[in-house]
Amino acid sequence: MEKLIVWSVIDVLLFVSRSFFDSKLISLVFVFCTIWVFVLFVGYAIQAFDCLKK
């Protein structure tokens, strides 16, 4: 769960820095981080759902 929080914070920081610096690299990293946060979130949701079923 800590990973999800850390990546979300990084994602928000990238979003903020993206509005200050118009850089293609920052945008690419931001998209990558957003996808990674989504993947982590789905992974944790599936784990939680499995625990609830048991």
Secondary structure, 3 states (H helix, E strand, C coil): CHHHHHHHHHHHHHHHHHHHCCCHHHHHHHHHHHHHHHHHHHHHHHHHHHHHHC
